Amino acid sequence: MKKSAWYEKLYFAGLLLVVITLPFAKHYNSWMVGVVIAGWLAEGRFREKWQRLKSHSWWWGALAYYLLHTVALAYTENLALGGFILEKKTGLWLLPMLISSGPVVSPLQLKQLLRAFAGAVTLGLIYCLIRAGVEWDFAGNTQLFFHHNLSNFIGMHAIYLSAFVLLSLLGIGQWMLEANKTKIQTGLLITWAAFLIFCLLLLASKIMIINLLVLGSIAALVGFSRRGSARKGIAVTLGMLLLAITIILALPETRKRFQSVWDGQFEVVTMDHYVYSTPFNGLTLRLVIWRLGLEAMHEEKAWLGGLGPGDVQATMDSTYRESGLYVGNPDIGDHGYLGYNLHNQYLETLASIGIVGLLVLLIWWGALFFWAWKQRKWIAFLFLATIASFSLSESTLETHHGTLLVAFWGSLLLVTPKISDSLPSKN
C-alpha cells in the first residue's frame, strides 16, 4: 500500500476537522476549511490539479453561479450587503474546486468521514437532549424537546440539523450493507440508526421526515427485490410507514406540525392585506412570501437579471410592511417577519440574479444528478435528491450549513471513487 505523503495527511485531517465541527460552531468550522486549503496548496502539482478539475465538468456550474452573483453587484444598490453575501457564497465554488482537484479521497477515507460526521451529529443530539432534559426539569416545558427549541442548544436550524441526521443515516445504511459484520455490530448499528430516526422525528421537520420515509421505502423495496423477496419488501415498507405514523401521532409537537398543514386557512394566501392576528402555518406563510416575492419582481421588472444580491431582502422587507405582515416591536427586539428570506432556493435565486441565474442553478444541479447517476453513486444521488427537495422550502445556499451540505458533502460523495473502482482486477 502506498504511504500517504505529509500533505495528503494534512489535507485529510482538514476534511476530518470540517466534518467533526460542522454540526457545531460555524466559525470554528470555517477555520478548519483553512486546513484543507493548506493541504491542497502544499501538494503543489498545479497542472495535475487542473487536469483533475477539468475531468469534473459539473464544477463549472458552481463557478458560473458564483460569477453571476459577482456580475449582479453592478446593479445592486446595497453594495456592502451584496459583497457580504458574495463572500459567504465563496465556498460554493472553492470547496468543489479543492475537493475535485486535490489529493484523491479513497473509499475508505470517505467511510471514515461519514462515520466521523455521524458521530459528531450524534454527540450534538445527545447534548441537545441533555440540555432539554435539564431545563425541562426546572421549567417543565416539553416543547424544549422539539423542533427549533431542541436544535437551538447547538445553535442550529432544525431543518439543517435534520439534513445532517439524514446524511448520517445514509452513511450508517451503507455501513450496514457491508459484509463481515458480527451480530453485535449489526445490532449496534441498528440501535444507532433508530436513535437518529427518533431524533429526526423530534426535530419535526416535515419535509425531512417525508424524505426519510421515501428513502426508507426505496431502500426496503429495492433491497428485498434484489433478494427475490418483493412481497417482503412491500410488507416491510408498509410496516415502517405505519410505525412512523404511530410515532408521529404519539409525539404531540411533531403531530401538531403535520396537523397544522391540514388545518391551515389557505384563503390567507390570496389576501391583499394582513394584520397581526392573521393565522399562518409554515406552508401558508411560505406561499404568501413566494407570492409577494414574485409580485415584487414583476413590479421591478427584474425577471431577467433579478433584484441584485444585496437588494432582495430590503425589497422583501418593504413588501412585508406594505402588505401589513407583522414587522415586530423594536422596543423588545422583536423583528417579526423582517429579515425572512424567500424560503425557497429556486425563488431566492430568481429574485437575486434572475431567470439566467435560475437556469444556471438548474443546469448545475442537473449536472450533479447526471454525474451521480452515470457513476452509479447512489448515496450521492439520494443525498442530492434530499437537498433539491428541501430547497423547495428553504433558501439552502443562503446559509453556512446549506452551503457546506451542497459544496462540501456533495463534492465528496461525487468525487470519491466507488469501492469497486478502487479494487484490483481479478484477471
N, C-alpha and C positions, 0 to 999 in steps of 0.2 A: 504494500500500500504506500502510495506517495505521501511523503511527510509534508504537512502544510507549512508554508512559509510564514514568517512572523507577521507579515502584513495581512495574510489571509486570516490568521488567528485574530488580529486586531479588528478586521472587518466583521468577522462573525461575532466577536464579542460585542461590537457595536449593535449588530442586529439583535442579539440576545438582550442587551440592555434596553433597546427600544421596546421589544415586546413585553418585557417584565414591567417597565414603567408606564406603559400605555394606559392601563386602567386607573392610574393614579395621577399625580400632579403633572399637568401638561408642560410646565416649564422645565422640569427635570427631563421629561420625555424629549423635548426639543434639543436639550443639551446632548442627549445620547445619539441623536442623529449626527451630531458633530463627530462622534467617534467613528461612525460609519464612513463619513466623508474623509476622515484622516486615513482609514484603512484603504479606501478607494484611491486616494492620492498617492499613498505610499507604494502601491503596486506599480505605478507607472504604466508602461506599455500602452500608451495612449492610442497608437494605431490599432492595436488589437481591440482596445475598448471601442473604437469607432466601428470596427467590423462587427463586434458583438451587438452594438446598438443598432446597426443597420439591419441585422437579422431579425430584430423585433420591431416590425414596422408599426405596430399599434402605438408605440411610444410617441410617434409624431402627432397623433391625435391629442395627447395630453399637452404637448408643446404648443400646438395650434390654438387650443382652448385658452391657454395662458396668454399667448401673444394677442389674441383678440381682446382680452381684458386690458392689456397694455395699450393697444390702439384706442380703445374706448375711453381712456383717460383724456384724450384730446377734446372730447365734448362733455366731460364731467365737470360740473361746477365745483363740487366739493373735492378738490384735488387731494387734500390731506387724508380724507377718509378713503378716497379711491386708491391712493398709494398704500395705505394701511391694508386694505383688502387685497391688493395685489401682492403685498409682502406675505400675507397669510396663505395665499394660493401658490407660493413658490414651490412648496412640496409636491404639488400636483404633477410637475414635470421633473423636478430634481430627484425625487425618490425613485420613480421609474427609471430615470437615466442611470442612477447609481446602481440599482439592482440589476438592470438589463446589461450593463457594460462592465460591472465589477467582477470580482472573483466569483466563480460559479458556486452556487449553494447546492450541496449534494442532497439527494432524497433523505438521507439520514439526518442531515442538519435541519432540513425543513421539518421533519418529525420532532426534532428536539425543540425547535422554535414554537411549533404548535403546542407541544406539551408544556413548555415553559409558560406560554401565553395562557393556556387553560388553567395552569396552576396559579398564576398571578390573578386571573379573574376570579377563581375560586376563593383565594385568600381575601380579595377585596369584598366578595359577597359575604364571607364569614364575618369580616369586620363590620360590615353594614348590619348584619343580623344581630351581632353582639351589641352594637350601639343602640339599635332599635329596641332590643330587649332591656337594656339598662334604662333607657329613657321611658320605655313603657312601664317599667316597674315604679317609676316616680310619678308619671303623668296618667298612666292607664289609657293611653291613646293607641289603639290598634292600627290606626292609619299609618303609623310610623313604619310598619312592615310592608307597605305597598308603594308602588309607582315611584314618583319623584322623591317622596319622603324617605324611601329606602336608599335610592341611588345617591341622594344628596350627601350622605355621610362620607362619600369619597369624591364629592364634587362632580358627579357625572349626571348627564341627562339620562332618564330611564330608557329611552329607546336606543341610545348608543350602547349603554351597558347591556341591553338585551341583544343587540347585534354582536357584541363581544361574546356573550354566552352562546349564541347560535354558532359562531365560528368555532368556539371551544368544543361544542358538541360535534361539529363536523370532524374536528381533529380526533376526538375520542372515538367517534364512529369508525374512522379509518384504522385506529389502533385496535379496535375490537375485531376488525376483519382480518388482522394479521394471524398467521399460523403460529404454532408453538407457544401458545399461552396455557398456563395452568388454570385449573378451575378457580383457584383463589384469585388469580389475576383477572380473570373474566368477571368474577363476582365483584371485585373492587371497581372495575371499570363501569359495570352496570350501576353500582351504587353511586359512583361519581356522576355519571350521566343523569341519574334520577334526581340527584341533588340540584344539578344545574337546571334541569327542566322545572323542578319545583320553584326555584328562584326566578326563572323566566316567567312563571305564572304570577308570582308575587309582584314582579316589576310591571305586569299588567299592560304591556304594550300590545294593543290589539293586533296590529299588523305583524308583529314578530311572533305572536302566538299562532297566527294563521300560517305564517311561513314555517314554523316548527311542525305544524300538523301536515302541511303539504309535503315538506321534505321527509318527514317520518313515514308518511303514506307511500311516497315514491320508493323510499329505501325498502320498506317491507314488501311491496308488490314486486319490485324488480328482484330483490334478494331471493324471495321464495320462488318466484317464477323461474329463475335460473337453476334452482334445485329441483324443478319439476313439481313444485307444490303451490300452484297458483291459488287453489282454494284456501290453503292455509294462509297464504299471503293476504287474501281478502279478509279472512277471519281475523287475523292479527290486526289489520288496518282498522276494521270496524271496532274491535275491542279497544284499540288505542284511542280512537276518536271518542268512544263512549266514556272511557276513563278520563280523558282530558275534559270533556264536558262536565262530568261529575265533579272533578276537582274545581273547575271554574265556578260552578254553581255553589260549591262549598266555601269558596273564598269570597267574602262579602264585597270587598273593594274591587276585586277583579270582575265579579259578576256585575256590579254596578256600571263598570266602564263599558261592558258589552251591552248591557240593557239600555244604557243612555242613547246608544245609536238607534235602537228601535223606538224609543220613546221621544226622540227628537222632534221638535216642531220645525219641519222643513220649510214652512211658509216664510220663515225669517230670512231665507236665502235671497229672496227677491224683493225684500223691503227696501225702500229708498232712504229711510232714516231710522236710527236706532236710539234707544235710551239705555240708561244704566241697567235697568232690570230686564232687558231683552234676553230671553232664555236661549243660550247656546250650549251645544255639546261639542266635543272635539271635531266631529265631522261637519256640522253646520257652520261652525266658526271658520273652518278651513274653506268651505265652499263660499262663504261670504268674502273672505280675504282674497280668494282666487278671482272672484267676480270683480271686486274693487280694483285688483291689480290689472286685470285686462281692460277695465274701463279707463284707468289712468293711462295706460299705454295708448289706447285709442284717442284720448283727449290730447295727448302729447305727440301723436303721430310718430311713435317711436318703435314701430314694428320692425323695421329693417335693422337698425343699429342699437336699439334699446335705449334706456334712460341714462346709461352710464353707470359703472360700478359704484361710484361714490354718491349717486343721487337716488338710487332705488329706495332706500329706507326713508329718506326725507320725503320723497313723493308719497310713499305709503302712509307715513305718519300724518301728512297733510290730508290725505284721503280719509284716514280714520277720523280725524277731527271733523271734517266736513260732513261725514255720514252719521255722526253722532255716537260712534263707538266710544266706550268708556276709556278715557285717557288719564285716569288716575287722580291722585291727590298729592301734589308736591309737598304739602306740609308734613306728610307722614312717609315720604319717599316711595309712594305708590305711583307707578307709571302706566298702569292699566295696560292697554294694548299697544301703546307706543313702543317701538322697537321690535315688534313682531315682524319677522320676515314672512315671505310668501308660503312657507311650509310646503314647498314642492320644488325640487331642484330644477325640474324642466321649466316651470314658470319663472323661477328665480333667474335662470339663465336667459330666458326670453326677455324678461324685464331689464336685465342688466346689459346684455350685449346683442339682443335682438334675434331675429329669425336665423341670421347667419350663424350666430353663436350656438343656438339650439341645434341646428343641423350638424355643426362640428361636434357637439356633445354626443348626439345620437350616433354619428359615424364612429367616433372614438369608442364609445361603449359597445357599439355593434362589432367593431374590430376585436375588442376584448372577448366578446362572446364567441365570435368566429374562431379566434385563436384557441380558446379553451376547447371548443367542440372539435376542431381539426386535430388538436393534440390529444384528444380524449382525456382531458384533465377534468374529471367530473366534480371534484371538490371545488376547483376554481370556478367551474360553470355554475354550480349551485350557489356558491358564495356571491358571484356576480348577480345572479338572479335575485338573491336576497337584497343586495344593495339597490338594484334597479327598482324593486318593488317598494321598499320603504322610502325611496326618493320621491315617490308619489305623494307622501305625506310629510316629508321633512326636506329641508334645504341642506342636503348632505354635505356638499362641497363648500359650504359656508362656515364649517366648524372644524376645529383641530382634529377631533376624533373621527369625523366623517372623512376628512382628507386622508388621514392615516389609514383608515379602512380601505379606501379605494387605491391610493397611490402606493402604500407600503405592502399591505397584505395582498391586494390584487396583483401587484407585480411579482411578489414572491411566489405565489401559487401558480402563476403563468410561466415564469422563467425557469423554475427548478425542474430538472429532468425527472421524468417518471422513474420509478424503481426499475421497471423493465428496460428502460432506455440505458440504465447505468450498469446492468448486469452483463457479464461476458457471454459471448455466444457459446452454445454447447458444441458447435461444429469445430 
